[in-house]
Each structure stands twice: as C-alpha cells, then as structure tokens.
Amino acid sequence: MKGTLAQVRTYERSVQLLMVNQFTINLGFYMLMPYLATHLAGPLGLAGWTVGLILGVRNFSQQGMFLIGGTLADRLGYKPMIVAGLVLRVAGFATLGLVDSVPALIAASAATGLAGALFNPASRAYLAADAGERRVEAFALFNVFYQAGILLGPLVGMVLTGVDFRVTCLVAAGIFAVLSLVQIRALPQRRGEDPAQRADGPREGVLTQWRGILRNRPFLLFSVAMIGSYVMNFQVYMALPLEVRRIGGEGRFGTAAVAVLFAVSGLSTILFQTRVTAWCKARMEPGRALAWGLFAMGAAFLPLLVATALPAPESVTGTRLLAAVPPALSALLLALGTMIAYPFEMDTIVRLSGDRLVATHYGLYNTVCGVGIALGNLLTGAALDAARAAGMSALPWLALFALGLGCTAALYGLQRTGRLAPPPREASAREAVAA
C-alpha cells in the first residue's frame, strides 16, 4: 500500500484529488445503499414491488442520464458537473433518511442516480486529461481507491445502521457535503477540447455531436463487446452469493461466506492492481490485455462448473467447503480479470474518441453497458431458476463461461483488425467539421 501511495504522489494535485474523491464517493454510497432495501421493507413496511420500484428508479436515472451528464461535462467543464453531482447526492441521501412517503422516496432515489450520471463521466474524463500519457497507470490507481471505498463502506454502514438507518443517511449526506466543499475550493477548473466551438462556423449542436459518436463504429463495437465483462463481474453481487446460500444455507455461515467473497474481491484489487497493470503494460498491447482480462473473467466460472460435477458431501465440513471455496476462487479470478482489463478499458475509450468529447463517450459507454447489465442479469437470473427447476446446476456457469469466451473472441477480433487503434488526429478534426 505504501508503494501505491507513493505512485499517487507522482501525479498532479488534481489527479490525486480525483482518486480520493472516488474513494470517498464509494465510501458514502456503499455505507448506505446495501441497507436501503431492508429499511424500506422493514421499518417503513413497504411492499416488495414498491421497494423494487424505488431501487430501480435509482439505477434507471443513473444509466439513462449518463449520456446527458457526459455531454454537459464536455460543454460546461468537468468541475461543475462533479460538484453538481455531489450536491445532488447530499440532497438525495438526506431525503432518504428523513422521509417516509413513497413519492418523496422515489424522488430521492432518482436524485441519487442522477448525481452519479453527472459526476462519473466528468471525473473519468478529467482524470484521463490530467494523467496524460500515464492514463493506464492512473486508472489502475483509480480502481484501487474505488475498490477500497466499496470494501470499507458497508462496514461503516453496518455500524451506523445498528444505531439507526437515518444516522447512516445523514452521515453519508455529510460526507458528500464535505466532499462538495473540498471540490469547490481545491479542484482546478478543467475542460477537454471544446469541439462545440468551431473556428470556421457556428457552434456545433448536441445532436450533431451525438450523431458523430454514433458513427464511430470502432467505439460502438468496443462498447458492445465489453458488455459481457460487466455482466460477469456483477455476479460477485448476484450469482455467487446465491450459490453460497444455496449450498451453505441462510445462517451465520452463509452470511460470513458471502462477506468473504467481497473481501477477496476488494482486497486482491487493493494489493495487486498496480503490479498487474505494470506487468501487463510491459508485455502486451492494450487490446491483447483486454482479451486476456475477459478470458480470466470467463474462466472464473470454471471452479463453480467443476464443483457441480463433484458428489454431494456427506459431512457438514465438506458442505461448507463446497459452498465457500469455489465461489471464493471465482471471485478472485473475476477480480484478476478486472485488474487486467479495467485500466486498458478506460484508456481505450479515450483513444477511440480521438481525445474529442471524452466525457460524452464515457457517458454513452456507461449507458450501453448499463443496459447490457440489466439484460444480462435478467438472463442470468432466468438461467439460475431454470437450472434449479431442471436439476442442471451447471447451466448458469457454463453459460457465463461461454459469455467470457465470446467476449474474448470479440476483443481479439477488434485488436486483430486494428479497430482499437486511435483515429488519426487530422481525420478526426475533418470529421468534426464535416458533421
């Protein structure tokens, strides 16, 4: 960890602040969100469909507004969108803890989602701009801080929620309020290249910019090819915990085994992300590293696939080992795949944008992947139900392994055909004028 912090200090102050920002954002978010459903269904006594609606609104408002958030960041500057998102989350989190009416809860949930849509594309575009040629390494460090927030947030939230969920909400809102003030005072103003202001004509419109991005075929193909990586990675929160509880039960052991999954995922990233990135960058091109990362994610489901072929253990110890070890190995391999792919993934988006409308590209990319996650999780859930009903426990793991192979082949094909190479700077400028 000391080496990681030493690397952070070699970057500009703005990059350092963005990394601390992401840790704090995830700390505040994950200390609250894992306990929101229990609060809505328990003390507030809301029906299950209402709880699902409130949680779904947050996800929909975030995924659906990423493109808008990225566009605003490119046109107005990165800092205003980061600050606006943080302030909006202060209001959203405070409201979640202080109200009990369904319309107010829906509005608060929508505000927290919109907040993420505002600051996520802006912060990533800002990091890419100020990191310069060291983007890959910067995004590796960014992921360390990202995972540290995810790891610590639920632990803090568990303690605070033990007192009162409202305390959790107000503390989380306070964290975002302090973070907002820090950004206002310490984060320099920054904007990317402004393609909307053309030297030879009128200001370029938003729809014209969007049409130009939609004509960027390599970027769209890359976005679609990467959907599978998010579907596979999300199974740490969905399929793996379900499998642990299916075999190990719903008691203390099941709860502890699920906690181990998250600890394995988060700690491995914190400890090894920068080393993995340095090793990959020294030995392979970005497209090849991406392909290997997706292959590792697909291979993460092999331990679970193998476990389905083993005879049912006769002892309690054997059952617990079967419930805990294969999912933990899968979580570790998923973390490894993400460590390999993520920094090169973020860098590839910048390269395919031609350093033009970077935040808007991030916004569209997040929207595409968000829609893919929703559909992928729906299909994964259906596969889990079908597997249980038919007595074919290997089905979902086989499907996810096949998804990993398909994504690997897609990335390999894009690399081989040169579609992951950045467009020539001159050509990009001509296309902007022609648009």
Secondary structure, DSSP 8 states (H G I E B T S, - for coil): -HHHHHHHTTS-HHHHHHHHHHHHHHHHHHTTGGGHHHHHHTTT---HHHHHHHHHHHHHHHHHHHHHHHHHHHHH-HHHHHHHHHHHHHHHHHHHHH---HHHHHHHHHHHHHHHHHHHHHHHHHHHHHHGGGHHHHHHHHHHHHHHHHHHHHHHHHHHHHH-HHHHHHHHHHHHHHHHHHHHHHS-------TTS-TTSS---HHHHHHHHHT-HHHHHHHHHTHHHHHHHHTTTTHHHHHHHHHH-SSHHHHHHHHHHHHHHHHHHHHHHHHHHHHHHHHS-HHHHHHHHHHHHHHTTHHHHHHHTS---SSHHHHHHHHHHHHHHHHHHHHHHHHHHHHHHHHHHHHHHTTSSHHHHHHHHHHHHHHHHHHHHHHHHHHHHHHHHHT-TTHHHHHHHHHHHHHHHHHHHHHHTTTTS---HHHHHHHHHH-
